[in-house]
Amino acid sequence: MALDANERPNQPIAKFESMLKTDDVYFFDAEDFEDIIHHYLNHGKIALAKKAIKISLKQHPGAIELKLLEVEVLVFENNLDVAEQLLDKLQTIDSTNEEIFVQRANIYSKKDNHEAAVTLLKKALELAENSYDIYSLLGMEYLFMDDFKLAKESFMQCVSFDEQDYSSLYNVIYCFEFLEDFEGAIIYLNDYLDRNPYCEVAWHQLGKQYFSKRMFKEALTAFDFAIISDDSFIGAYFEKGKVLEKLGKYNEAIENYETTIKIEDPTSHAYLRIGKCYERLCNDEMAKYYYYQTVHEDPLLDKGWLAITDFYFNKDNYDKALYYINKALNIDGENPTYWKKCARINIALKNYDQADFSFKQAVDLGNYELDTWLSWATVAKENKDYDAGLHILSQGQEFYPDSAEIMYKAVGFHLLSNDKINARIRLIDALKKNSEKLQIFQEEFPEYYETEWVKNIIAINKKASR
């Protein structure tokens, strides 16, 4: 496990690099070599680390810690068999060295055998004097195994060793969130803040937990304390803006989003939120301006294109909405949400052929939402292509076998196709599945709902269900 060489950071490294430049040979003690190798590993300079390892083992051929660093590099480069052979030799020399078990655990982790990695890390814990790094590795292995409870406990151990370890603190809260234990996260963070009252990271995370529970007043207080602890903390201003939006305080929200832009380079997310606030304030010109800024700042942000498209769509300016969704599709034609939006706009424009094509693209790209199938079938109905509509509904029913909406819609399509036999079968099935949603059929196919033929089937079903 590579550690920063902070205690003697520069002198051995400068001497080593001087040696490489001059081809002179300098002697270093084993501890200096460890510092040098750790430095290069931590900065991703693997070639220099390997060179230092090679020279170090010539000067200190029996140094186990240096050989373990060689193992670490072998594991990093996926030379797992060679690494295991070297570990076998080292274990015969020193069977109580926890780092041997840590590196074996890393090898098993690379092979996706996380259970074996955990077993080895637990063995390393029994041998280790300083177990901080091992608990961190254990936490990651538990995350790989989707065991968020044990992962949380491992990262909590890391925080107990070092309360400034914000990476582990984030991981603890991530586990709480995945377990949907927001109350537990709040208790943990409040306890942490009792010991570290000026930790902006913890205040920020606490605010997010309150936000998840819709405790907006408490969230605002937490974000305010995060800002008091660090008045340049962009995340706190941004999250505070989101809370103010929820409370309908759009002007105050805008102020907080604007603060994030003043502190650091503007982001498309800040522009987007400001645009949303101005739209809710009915300031259309400013809303448009910030939506344009959003897509200019990040043309790949789908939320930006969808916001400006929805802005025009909601004002019944369908031509402008179509213009912007087509611009989005020119940038990312593989986005199913863009195609679905394009289909909706084309329906509004009564461009049913284009809507049909757009829905097909959305489905081909993985959009299988219920309303996609229902809307696409409606387009087929407008095109009077009833066979296509039935095929679409059949596909949708594979994803939603219990959907009353699909069942009742299919009844209408069979009737439109003059197929009363299958219409009768589908209507009986739909009534058995959910008779309370009969109004779906009534609203979409009133001309059939009022017929004696349909009313007789409904009456028979009522008698049978008594």
C-alpha positions as CSV (number, residue, x, y, z in Angstrom):
1,M,0.0,0.0,0.0
2,A,1.6,3.2,-1.2
3,L,2.0,5.9,1.4
4,D,3.0,9.5,0.9
5,A,6.6,10.2,1.8
6,N,5.8,13.4,3.6
7,E,8.3,13.2,6.4
8,R,11.3,13.3,4.1
9,P,9.7,14.2,0.9
10,N,12.3,15.9,-1.3
11,Q,15.8,15.1,-0.4
12,P,16.0,11.3,-1.3
13,I,13.9,11.9,-4.5
14,A,16.0,14.8,-5.7
15,K,19.2,12.7,-5.0
16,F,17.7,9.7,-6.8
17,E,16.7,11.8,-9.9
18,S,20.1,13.4,-9.9
19,M,21.6,10.0,-10.0
20,L,19.5,9.0,-13.0
21,K,20.6,12.1,-14.9
22,T,24.3,11.7,-14.2
23,D,24.6,7.9,-14.3
24,D,26.5,8.1,-11.0
25,V,25.6,5.4,-8.4
26,Y,24.5,6.7,-5.0
27,F,23.7,4.5,-2.0
28,F,20.3,4.9,-0.3
29,D,19.1,3.1,2.8
30,A,16.0,0.8,2.4
31,E,13.7,3.4,4.0
32,D,14.8,6.1,1.6
33,F,14.0,3.7,-1.3
34,E,10.5,3.1,0.1
35,D,9.9,6.8,0.2
36,I,11.1,7.2,-3.4
37,I,9.0,4.3,-4.7
38,H,5.9,5.4,-2.7
39,H,6.3,8.9,-4.2
40,Y,6.4,7.7,-7.8
41,L,3.5,5.3,-7.2
42,N,1.3,8.0,-5.7
43,H,2.0,10.2,-8.7
44,G,1.4,7.5,-11.2
45,K,5.0,7.4,-12.4
46,I,5.1,3.6,-12.7
47,A,8.2,3.5,-15.0
48,L,10.2,5.5,-12.4
49,A,8.9,3.4,-9.6
50,K,10.0,0.2,-11.4
51,K,13.4,1.7,-12.0
52,A,13.7,2.6,-8.3
53,I,12.6,-0.9,-7.3
54,K,15.2,-2.5,-9.6
55,I,18.0,-0.4,-8.2
56,S,16.8,-0.8,-4.6
57,L,16.8,-4.6,-4.7
58,K,20.4,-4.5,-6.0
59,Q,21.4,-2.5,-3.0
60,H,19.1,-4.3,-0.5
61,P,18.4,-7.8,-1.9
62,G,16.9,-9.1,1.3
63,A,14.5,-6.2,2.1
64,I,11.0,-7.6,2.3
65,E,9.3,-4.2,2.2
66,L,11.0,-3.4,-1.1
67,K,10.0,-6.8,-2.6
68,L,6.4,-6.1,-1.5
69,L,6.5,-2.9,-3.4
70,E,7.6,-4.9,-6.4
71,V,4.6,-7.1,-5.9
72,E,2.3,-4.0,-5.7
73,V,3.6,-2.9,-9.1
74,L,3.2,-6.5,-10.5
75,V,-0.5,-6.5,-9.3
76,F,-1.1,-3.1,-10.7
77,E,0.1,-4.2,-14.1
78,N,-1.9,-7.5,-13.9
79,N,1.1,-9.7,-13.7
80,L,-0.8,-11.7,-11.1
81,D,0.9,-15.1,-11.5
82,V,4.4,-13.6,-11.1
83,A,3.1,-11.6,-8.1
84,E,1.7,-14.7,-6.5
85,Q,5.0,-16.6,-6.9
86,L,6.9,-13.8,-5.3
87,L,4.4,-13.7,-2.4
88,D,4.8,-17.4,-1.9
89,K,8.6,-16.9,-1.4
90,L,8.1,-13.9,0.9
91,Q,5.6,-15.8,3.1
92,T,8.1,-18.5,3.8
93,I,10.4,-15.8,5.0
94,D,7.9,-13.8,7.1
95,S,4.5,-15.4,7.5
96,T,3.3,-12.6,9.9
97,N,3.7,-9.7,7.5
98,E,0.2,-8.2,7.0
99,E,1.2,-6.7,3.7
100,I,1.6,-10.1,2.2
101,F,-2.1,-10.8,2.9
102,V,-3.1,-7.4,1.7
103,Q,-1.4,-8.0,-1.7
104,R,-2.9,-11.5,-1.9
105,A,-6.3,-9.8,-1.3
106,N,-5.6,-7.4,-4.1
107,I,-4.9,-10.2,-6.5
108,Y,-8.2,-12.0,-5.6
109,S,-10.0,-8.7,-6.0
110,K,-8.5,-8.3,-9.4
111,K,-9.9,-11.8,-10.2
112,D,-13.3,-10.7,-8.9
113,N,-13.2,-13.1,-6.0
114,H,-14.1,-10.6,-3.4
115,E,-15.1,-13.1,-0.7
116,A,-11.6,-14.5,-0.7
117,A,-10.2,-10.9,-0.7
118,V,-12.3,-10.2,2.4
119,T,-11.0,-13.3,4.2
120,L,-7.4,-12.3,3.5
121,L,-7.9,-8.7,4.6
122,K,-9.5,-10.0,7.9
123,K,-6.3,-12.1,8.4
124,A,-4.2,-8.9,7.7
125,L,-6.3,-7.1,10.3
126,E,-5.3,-9.7,12.9
127,L,-1.6,-9.0,12.2
128,A,-1.6,-5.3,11.6
129,E,-0.6,-2.6,14.1
130,N,-2.1,0.2,11.9
131,S,-5.3,-1.1,10.4
132,Y,-6.6,2.1,8.8
133,D,-5.7,1.2,5.2
134,I,-7.0,-2.4,5.6
135,Y,-10.4,-1.2,6.7
136,S,-10.5,1.1,3.7
137,L,-9.7,-1.9,1.4
138,L,-12.3,-4.0,3.2
139,G,-14.9,-1.3,2.7
140,M,-14.2,-1.3,-1.1
141,E,-14.5,-5.1,-1.2
142,Y,-17.8,-5.0,0.5
143,L,-19.0,-2.4,-2.0
144,F,-18.0,-4.7,-4.8
145,M,-20.1,-7.4,-3.1
146,D,-23.1,-4.9,-2.6
147,D,-22.9,-5.5,1.1
148,F,-23.5,-1.9,2.0
149,K,-24.0,-2.6,5.7
150,L,-20.5,-4.1,6.2
151,A,-19.0,-1.5,3.9
152,K,-20.5,1.3,6.0
153,E,-19.0,-0.3,9.2
154,S,-15.6,-0.6,7.6
155,F,-15.5,3.0,6.4
156,M,-16.8,4.2,9.8
157,Q,-13.6,2.5,11.2
158,C,-11.5,4.6,8.8
159,V,-13.3,7.8,10.0
160,S,-12.7,6.9,13.6
161,F,-9.0,6.6,12.9
162,D,-8.9,9.9,11.0
163,E,-11.8,12.3,11.2
164,Q,-10.3,14.3,8.3
165,D,-10.6,11.3,6.0
166,Y,-13.4,12.9,3.9
167,S,-13.2,10.2,1.3
168,S,-14.2,7.6,3.9
169,L,-16.8,10.0,5.3
170,Y,-18.4,10.3,1.8
171,N,-18.4,6.5,1.5
172,V,-20.2,6.1,4.9
173,I,-22.9,8.5,3.8
174,Y,-23.1,6.8,0.4
175,C,-23.8,3.5,2.1
176,F,-26.5,5.1,4.4
177,E,-28.1,6.5,1.2
178,F,-28.1,3.2,-0.6
179,L,-29.7,1.6,2.3
180,E,-32.2,4.4,2.3
181,D,-31.4,5.0,6.0
182,F,-31.5,8.8,5.9
183,E,-32.4,9.0,9.6
184,G,-29.3,6.9,10.4
185,A,-27.1,9.2,8.2
186,I,-28.5,12.3,10.0
187,I,-27.7,10.8,13.5
188,Y,-24.2,9.8,12.4
189,L,-23.4,13.2,10.9
190,N,-24.8,15.1,13.9
191,D,-22.6,13.0,16.1
192,Y,-19.6,13.7,13.9
193,L,-20.4,17.4,13.9
194,D,-20.5,17.5,17.7
195,R,-16.8,16.6,17.5
196,N,-16.0,18.6,14.3
197,P,-18.4,21.6,14.4
198,Y,-16.5,23.5,11.6
199,C,-16.4,20.6,9.0
200,E,-18.1,22.0,5.9
201,V,-18.1,18.6,4.2
202,A,-20.2,17.1,7.1
203,W,-22.6,20.1,7.1
204,H,-23.0,19.8,3.4
205,Q,-23.8,16.1,3.6
206,L,-26.2,16.7,6.5
207,G,-28.1,19.2,4.4
208,K,-28.4,16.7,1.6
209,Q,-29.9,14.2,4.0
210,Y,-32.4,16.7,5.3
211,F,-33.3,17.6,1.7
212,S,-33.9,13.9,1.0
213,K,-36.4,13.8,3.9
214,R,-38.0,17.1,2.6
215,M,-36.9,18.8,5.9
216,F,-36.1,22.0,4.0
217,K,-35.8,24.4,7.0
218,E,-33.2,22.0,8.6
219,A,-31.4,21.6,5.2
220,L,-31.1,25.4,4.8
221,T,-29.6,25.7,8.3
222,A,-27.1,22.9,7.5
223,F,-26.0,24.5,4.2
224,D,-25.7,27.9,5.9
225,F,-23.3,26.3,8.5
226,A,-21.3,24.7,5.6
227,I,-20.9,28.2,4.1
228,I,-19.9,29.7,7.4
229,S,-17.3,27.0,7.7
230,D,-16.0,27.6,4.2
231,D,-17.5,30.6,2.3
232,S,-16.0,29.4,-1.0
233,F,-17.7,26.0,-0.8
234,I,-19.5,25.9,-4.2
235,G,-21.5,22.7,-3.4
236,A,-23.1,24.3,-0.4
237,Y,-24.3,27.3,-2.3
238,F,-25.7,25.1,-5.1
239,E,-27.6,22.8,-2.8
240,K,-28.9,25.7,-0.8
241,G,-30.2,27.1,-4.1
242,K,-32.1,23.8,-4.8
243,V,-33.7,24.0,-1.3
244,L,-34.8,27.6,-1.9
245,E,-36.3,26.6,-5.3
246,K,-38.4,24.0,-3.4
247,L,-39.6,26.7,-1.1
248,G,-40.5,28.9,-4.0
249,K,-37.9,31.5,-3.1
250,Y,-36.6,31.8,-6.7
251,N,-34.8,35.1,-6.4
252,E,-32.8,33.9,-3.4
253,A,-32.1,30.7,-5.2
254,I,-30.7,32.6,-8.2
255,E,-28.4,34.6,-5.9
256,N,-26.9,31.3,-4.6
257,Y,-26.4,29.9,-8.1
258,E,-24.8,33.1,-9.2
259,T,-22.5,32.9,-6.2
260,T,-21.2,29.6,-7.5
261,I,-20.4,31.3,-10.9
262,K,-18.6,34.1,-9.2
263,I,-16.4,31.8,-7.1
264,E,-15.4,29.5,-10.0
265,D,-15.9,29.1,-13.7
266,P,-19.6,28.9,-14.7
267,T,-21.1,25.5,-15.0
268,S,-23.9,24.4,-17.3
269,H,-25.8,23.0,-14.2
270,A,-25.8,26.5,-12.5
271,Y,-27.0,28.1,-15.8
272,L,-29.7,25.5,-16.0
273,R,-31.0,26.0,-12.5
274,I,-31.0,29.8,-12.9
275,G,-33.0,29.4,-16.1
276,K,-35.5,27.2,-14.3
277,C,-35.9,29.8,-11.6
278,Y,-36.5,32.6,-14.1
279,E,-39.1,30.5,-16.0
280,R,-41.0,30.0,-12.7
281,L,-40.8,33.8,-12.1
282,C,-42.4,34.1,-15.6
283,N,-39.3,36.1,-16.8
284,D,-39.2,34.4,-20.2
285,E,-36.4,36.5,-21.7
286,M,-34.0,35.7,-18.8
287,A,-35.1,32.0,-18.8
288,K,-34.3,31.7,-22.5
289,Y,-30.9,33.5,-22.0
290,Y,-29.8,31.1,-19.3
291,Y,-31.0,28.0,-21.3
292,Y,-29.0,29.2,-24.3
293,Q,-26.0,29.6,-21.9
294,T,-26.6,26.1,-20.6
295,V,-26.3,24.4,-24.0
296,H,-23.5,26.7,-25.1
297,E,-21.5,25.8,-22.0
298,D,-22.1,22.1,-22.4
299,P,-23.7,20.9,-25.6
300,L,-23.8,17.3,-24.3
301,L,-25.9,18.1,-21.3
302,D,-29.3,16.6,-22.2
303,K,-31.1,18.4,-19.4
304,G,-30.2,21.7,-21.1
305,W,-31.7,20.8,-24.5
306,L,-34.7,19.3,-22.9
307,A,-35.3,22.4,-20.8
308,I,-35.2,24.8,-23.8
309,T,-37.4,22.3,-25.8
310,D,-39.9,22.1,-23.0
311,F,-39.9,25.9,-22.6
312,Y,-41.2,26.3,-26.1
313,F,-43.4,23.2,-26.0
314,N,-45.2,24.4,-22.9
315,K,-45.9,27.7,-24.7
316,D,-47.4,25.8,-27.7
317,N,-44.5,27.0,-29.9
318,Y,-44.0,23.5,-31.4
319,D,-42.0,24.6,-34.4
320,K,-39.3,26.2,-32.1
321,A,-39.5,23.1,-29.8
322,L,-38.9,20.9,-32.8
323,Y,-36.0,23.1,-34.0
324,Y,-34.2,22.7,-30.6
325,I,-34.8,19.0,-30.2
326,N,-33.4,18.4,-33.7
327,K,-30.3,20.4,-32.8
328,A,-30.0,18.1,-29.8
329,L,-30.4,15.0,-32.0
330,N,-27.7,16.3,-34.3
331,I,-25.3,16.3,-31.3
332,D,-26.5,13.0,-29.8
333,G,-28.6,10.9,-32.0
334,E,-28.3,7.9,-29.6
335,N,-30.3,9.6,-26.8
336,P,-33.7,7.8,-26.5
337,T,-35.1,10.7,-24.4
338,Y,-34.5,13.1,-27.2
339,W,-36.3,10.8,-29.7
340,K,-39.3,10.5,-27.3
341,K,-39.5,14.2,-26.9
342,C,-39.3,14.6,-30.7
343,A,-42.2,12.2,-31.1
344,R,-44.3,14.2,-28.6
345,I,-43.7,17.4,-30.5
346,N,-44.5,15.8,-33.9
347,I,-47.8,14.5,-32.4
348,A,-48.6,18.1,-31.4
349,L,-47.8,19.2,-35.0
350,K,-49.9,16.2,-36.3
351,N,-46.7,14.9,-38.1
352,Y,-47.7,11.4,-37.4
353,D,-45.3,9.7,-39.7
354,Q,-42.3,11.5,-38.1
355,A,-43.8,10.7,-34.7
356,D,-44.0,7.0,-35.6
357,F,-40.3,7.1,-36.7
358,S,-39.2,8.9,-33.5
359,F,-41.0,6.4,-31.2
360,K,-39.3,3.5,-33.1
361,Q,-35.9,5.2,-32.6
362,A,-36.6,5.7,-28.9
363,V,-37.6,2.1,-28.4
364,D,-34.7,0.8,-30.4
365,L,-32.4,2.8,-28.1
366,G,-33.9,1.3,-25.0
367,N,-36.8,3.5,-23.9
368,Y,-39.5,1.0,-22.8
369,E,-41.6,3.2,-20.6
370,L,-45.3,2.4,-20.5
371,D,-46.4,5.7,-21.9
372,T,-44.0,5.3,-24.8
373,W,-45.9,2.2,-26.0
374,L,-49.3,3.8,-25.4
375,S,-48.4,7.0,-27.2
376,W,-46.8,5.1,-30.1
377,A,-50.0,3.0,-30.5
378,T,-52.0,6.2,-30.6
379,V,-49.9,7.4,-33.4
380,A,-50.6,4.2,-35.3
381,K,-54.3,4.8,-34.7
382,E,-54.0,8.3,-36.2
383,N,-52.3,6.7,-39.2
384,K,-55.1,4.2,-39.3
385,D,-52.5,1.4,-39.2
386,Y,-54.3,-0.8,-36.7
387,D,-52.2,-3.9,-37.3
388,A,-49.1,-1.8,-36.4
389,G,-50.9,-0.5,-33.3
390,L,-51.7,-4.0,-32.1
391,H,-48.1,-5.1,-32.7
392,I,-46.8,-2.1,-30.7
393,L,-49.2,-2.9,-27.8
394,S,-48.1,-6.6,-28.0
395,Q,-44.5,-5.5,-27.6
396,G,-45.4,-3.2,-24.7
397,Q,-47.3,-6.0,-22.9
398,E,-44.1,-8.1,-22.8
399,F,-42.7,-5.4,-20.5
400,Y,-46.0,-4.6,-18.7
401,P,-48.1,-7.9,-18.7
402,D,-50.5,-6.5,-16.1
403,S,-51.1,-3.1,-17.7
404,A,-54.9,-2.4,-17.9
405,E,-54.0,0.6,-20.1
406,I,-52.5,-1.7,-22.8
407,M,-55.3,-4.3,-22.4
408,Y,-58.2,-1.8,-22.9
409,K,-56.4,0.0,-25.7
410,A,-55.9,-3.4,-27.5
411,V,-59.6,-4.0,-27.3
412,G,-60.3,-0.8,-29.2
413,F,-57.7,-1.7,-31.9
414,H,-59.3,-5.1,-32.4
415,L,-62.7,-3.4,-32.9
416,L,-61.2,-0.9,-35.3
417,S,-59.9,-3.9,-37.2
418,N,-63.4,-5.4,-37.2
419,D,-62.0,-8.4,-35.2
420,K,-64.8,-8.8,-32.7
421,I,-63.6,-12.3,-31.6
422,N,-60.3,-11.1,-30.3
423,A,-61.8,-7.9,-29.1
424,R,-64.2,-9.9,-26.9
425,I,-61.4,-12.1,-25.5
426,R,-59.3,-9.0,-24.7
427,L,-62.2,-7.1,-23.1
428,I,-63.1,-10.1,-20.9
429,D,-59.4,-10.4,-19.9
430,A,-59.1,-6.7,-19.2
431,L,-62.3,-6.7,-17.0
432,K,-61.0,-9.7,-15.0
433,K,-57.7,-8.0,-14.5
434,N,-59.0,-4.5,-13.6
435,S,-62.6,-3.6,-14.1
436,E,-62.1,-0.3,-12.3
437,K,-60.1,1.1,-15.2
438,L,-62.8,0.5,-17.8
439,Q,-63.1,4.3,-18.2
440,I,-59.8,4.1,-20.1
441,F,-61.7,2.3,-22.9
442,Q,-64.7,4.5,-22.5
443,E,-62.6,7.7,-22.9
444,E,-60.6,6.6,-25.9
445,F,-63.2,4.6,-27.7
446,P,-66.6,6.1,-26.8
447,E,-68.1,5.0,-30.1
448,Y,-67.7,1.4,-29.1
449,Y,-68.3,1.8,-25.4
450,E,-71.9,2.8,-26.1
451,T,-72.7,-0.2,-28.2
452,E,-75.0,-3.0,-26.9
453,W,-72.3,-5.5,-27.8
454,V,-69.8,-4.1,-25.3
455,K,-72.4,-3.3,-22.7
456,N,-73.5,-7.0,-22.8
457,I,-69.9,-8.2,-22.2
458,I,-69.6,-5.8,-19.3
459,A,-72.9,-6.9,-17.8
460,I,-72.0,-10.6,-18.1
461,N,-68.6,-9.9,-16.3
462,K,-70.4,-8.1,-13.5
463,K,-72.7,-11.1,-12.9
464,A,-69.8,-13.5,-13.0
465,S,-67.8,-11.5,-10.5
466,R,-70.6,-11.4,-7.9
